[in-house]
Amino acid sequence: MTTIIAIDGPAAAGKGTLARRLAAALGYDYLDTGLIYRAVGMNLARAGIDPADIVKAEAAAQALQPNDLAATDLRNDEAAQAASKVAVIPGVRAALLDFQRLFAAQPPGGQGAVLDGRDIGTVVCPQAPIKLFVTASLEKRAERRLKELLDRGLEAIPSTVLADMRERDERDSKRAVAPLVPADDAFVLDTSDLDADQAFTAAVAFIRSRI
Ligand code: DC
């Protein structure tokens, strides 16, 4: 059986960076599950369809192709909001479950899998032996997202970035199906005052204590 590391947390808490580094250090495969929701949301938005349209969103989730994850517009804020909207729809989540579980059970490299998202430790892989919940204050996360957008040469207004993040936090945490909550057995890592190296060191220490 392969080892699964489940990493959950809100947007811009540092979970993607941490997940990628852990996967590289351990020789495991990495799946960014947010990208799947972003791809479904943008397949709708690009076609001029409201991502909150339940019937069309479910059909888009069922029709998702691996190639869709390579689209170049999945990192922008429109994609983040569209993803968060399709993610509240139970039929969308159900349609995407098999893809994620198959990756976890049979990662391409065969060693292990690191999955990051919102519900990996609670719903997708509740049996994962290692669960991390990576979080940080709303203000710190908005600050990081603003820097990331500016570094990419995009225009961004601080108050808008903060408001968008708050809105997405609310939607992700309050939805009825698979809301963003730490699993009971998750190690909660608050990165508000940690840089990427310090977060990695803390995560490795926890993983060592578990393996
Ligand atoms: O991690 P991210 O910012 O790329 O995720 C985009 C949205 O997708 C997020 O706001 C909620 C949704 N999502 C989810 O509901 N479950 C996951 N496992 C991953 C993402």
Boltz pocket constraint, residues with backbone or C-beta under 6 A from the ligand:
constraints:
  - pocket:
      binder: B
      contacts: [[A, 9], [A, 11], [A, 12], [A, 33], [A, 34], [A, 35], [A, 37], [A, 38], [A, 79], [A, 80], [A, 83], [A, 84], [A, 87], [A, 116], [A, 117], [A, 118], [A, 119], [A, 120], [A, 168], [A, 172], [A, 178]]
      max_distance: 6.0
